[in-house]
Amino acid sequence: MDYKALGLKAGIEIHQQLDTAEKLFCRCPTALRKTEEHTGEFFRYLHATVSEMGEIDRAAAEEMMDLRQFHYLTYDTTCLVENDEEPPAPMNQEALGIALTIARTFAMHPVEQVHTMRKLVIDGSNTSGFQRTALVAMGGVLPNGGVIETICLEEEAAQRVEGSTFSLDRLGIPLVEITTAPCMFTPEDVQGTAEYIGMVLRSTGKVKRGLGTIRQDINVSIREGARVEIKGVQELDLIAEVVRREAQRQMNLLAIRDELLARHAAVGQETHDVTALFAGTKSSILKKAKAILAVVLHGYAGMVGREIQPGRRLGSEISDYVKKCGLGGIFHTDELPAYGVTADEVESLRRHLGVADEDAVILIAGDRKKTECGAKQVRHRARLALEGVPEETRKMLEEGSTAYMRPLPGAARMYPETDVFPVAITGTLWDAVGVPELLSDLAARFETDYGLDAALAHQVAYSESLPLFRAAVDAGIRPNLAARTVLATLKELGRDGVAVERLAPAEILAVLQAVEDETVAKEAVPEILTGIAAGTPVADAIGAHAGGMSDTDLAALVQTIVADRIEFVREKGMRALGPLMGLVMEEARGKVDGKKVSEALRQEISRVI
Amino acid sequence: MSEAFSTGDIVAASCRGHPVEGIYITDRDGMAVLKLGSGYNIGVDPATCTLVRKNGGTAVPTPVAVEQDESLPGFAIISTGGTIASKIDYRTGAVTSQFTADDILRAIPGLSSIGRYRAEVLATILSENMTPAIWQDLARSIHAAVRGGARGVIVTHGTDTMAYSASAVSYMLETPVPVVFVGSQRSADRPSSDNIMNAMCAAAAAGSDLGEVAVAMHATTNDDYCALHRGTRVRKMHTSRRDAFQSHDMAPIGRVDFPSLAVTLSDDAVRRGASALALRDRLEERCGLLAFYPGMAAEIVRAYEGYRGLVIAGTGLGHVSTGCIGAVRDLIDAGTTVVMTSQCLHGRVCDRVYDTGRDLLAAGVVEGEDMLPEAALTKLMWVLGNESDPEEVRRLMATDLKGEIRRRSEHGL
């Protein structure tokens, strides 16, 4: 696909949680909890409010179409600020400092006075109905010539547990939102940029790690298409695919538009009550519906069912809009007969409405009020199909296709958070902000300074265990031993069911130190760590493997083994080293360093041959 | 310089060398506040601002007229200000009371399905600025509304001093219809504000069988129901939670479920029509309320010399230190009525147990029974406003007038 010819344009917003001690606007820890640990719960309704400019935001207005009750789980690590029952504390200075460090790394211009704003979000993910957010810096540059427009410091939203229930542990954790200009023109560009920004963020050493701690929103459009914002892509590897599929969706929607216009298609103005027609239906959904309404789409036959993305049709798009009214979805004649609706019923529906073969009919079933809302949404979305691609906020589905969430919000959803005073970023404060060494540079340095091979150096630099590795090297541990232990050994032990999360960094360092002091052999490290993880005190665990074999004992062992196989040794010469190594290690494993064994063997073999 | 700009002007500025353009909002703390196209506000050095174009005079949207259903019962809404009627001044960032009662109807469309309303703005103040003179105006306005046929009266009020106002009106007014005070703890500009539920529950209570002054506020942190508290027995018990209001030493007199708006009244609640409408609006403003604390100097008590009444929120069963008793005696001898209540808030005063209490009684202090200090203060103002005979004043202060005194203390808090 020639994306440049297609006029693909994309930008990304990266949301990264910061690893601060406290939340952004209260003094709670930034700890994530298991939902079963919750200590209380409550429920609320949210209502759209008018912005400072006197408008109601269109996205907020749409969320209000169905009055929903939201439930919240509270913890002993959450407080009245998360409950929206206490004014916020002043902005967390640690979080602001990290945001400024990131800003400086991208060569951005900090704002002189940071104003905290309220961004209306009334999907229930914020108890207040808004998210607090502040613009911290503007105008940054990327190595590929791309532009970072802004960096904002925001509070994280509450995590959805299921349905309309949210967990308050995550609410208020500081995060930075980094927004690029629409400066990417291929799916791979977008993915590469996201990877680079992610690397810079991790270089600060002050961001949270793990699934869900970083999320990308991707803005995509093609020529003649429209800006679509895809929310919450968590897997880096999927970014390019999401962009490809969105470009494909927009192309297909434009093709449908052209076809509809050629057919002089039109959306029927009337909503038809066809409840009586389905009085005897076998369709379980229609049977239990109090009302069944029909909307005729003139000239839409074949278009509603046309696939626009893997697993998604124009019908799916219409269905997404109808769900906003609290309904499950729609039936359309491009897919009927199906779902228990018979060919006869479809025929009588067509006859009753007097529609032609080239027309499509959409059925909306449910309670009366919701179906009326649904019919309105059907007409609205069907009309948008005549214009092409609607501007939307969409959510990612598995595999990278997307579904409609809400209209793109406008600036009307933003108004000042008057409970938080503005914060000045003085020249002194800004001058004191340092730039961290990038992980990419760090990896290169590990190669040259420590002699690690490129892959291992990269792995260590980008690993969550980097601080432990650094502490070990600073303590005089050989870089190779440190790297292998923090990367491979711990991972393998974890895979074997050892509770490695119980190992404190100081304990791991003590074990490595014992190897360096030659108190224990490095082969004993896994066993010693296993013991400590199981509760053995560090000193005891090390002691159990310490002083296992003296140099004299090793020499004696090697001499015996070589003497026992002297014919074999004389025949093979130095090639006997490998096979004999295994035999010696059977006795010496965990007691002597393998290198030392190998050296002792080599000497003994060369002595006898 | 930025003085030349007015709100709405489009301004170009430099943010540490980075060019920006935005809508000029105001000058604050020596910085020019600009709203960028993204909706974010930032503060920039005013010296870098230059005008791009003057505010084109964007039309302020005309408020939609509030439609009233004539077939529904008529209520009066009397607005005094407070958070429920507040609006943010986005230029200063402060929350001010500048909503009219009509604005409340517009902000809470659900009200129009409960009744039709005549709205009156009595004051637009934050509740710490409330005065006895405004309480009197309020009692007169409610009286006029009821005489004019209102089936119930809703008073919107700041929560901080709502309990004082509700008790003051309780004494000044005999009402055959519900008079329901309501406020909100979270401002109306946030989607999570408690104003909608509280106001709708208050309107439902105003149409109910109630016949006394009550406060309607969230009963729990959930949006599930409002409690109806007797005006003389309610207190704000939390600075910010939405269920801050609690009845003391008695259960609430009713509840209004949300969103059903079903009203349930307790057996204790005075019923609609039980009293004939009457207004006795005299208050003696020279009354004080003093919280005793360990080590308090007698001079502080003496500072109330010349006051006609003083309520003391004493310790425990109703005490002040031995060192203050002389000053209390002097006040009483000089003609001040001194009423003892307890800073415990729950429970009854008894000055007959300890020596200091007996000394206070000997000095002429009136035991305030189980009255809340603020309800005792407004009562003292009202009693002294209507009665000059000291013995009659003492008798009235010890008598239950509006449910502020309970003859027996039930179990529990």
Interface residues (C-beta under 8 A of the other chain):
Chain A: F42 F43 R44 Y45 L46 H47 A48 T49 V50 E52 G54 E55 A60 L67 Q69 L80 N83 D84 E85 E86 P87 H109 P110 V111 E112 Q113 V114 H115 M117 R118 K119 L120 I122 T127 S128 G129 F130 T133 A134 L135 M138 G139 T150 C152 G410 A411 A412 R413 M414 Y415 P416 T418 P422 A424 W430
Chain B: C15 R16 G17 H18 V20 R28 D29 M31 V33 K35 L36 G37 S38 G39 Y40 N41 I42 G43 V44 D45 V60 P61 I88 Y90 G93 A94 V95 Q185 R186 A188 D189 R190 P191 S192 S193 I196 M197 T220 T221 N222 D223 D224 T239 S240 R241 R242 P259
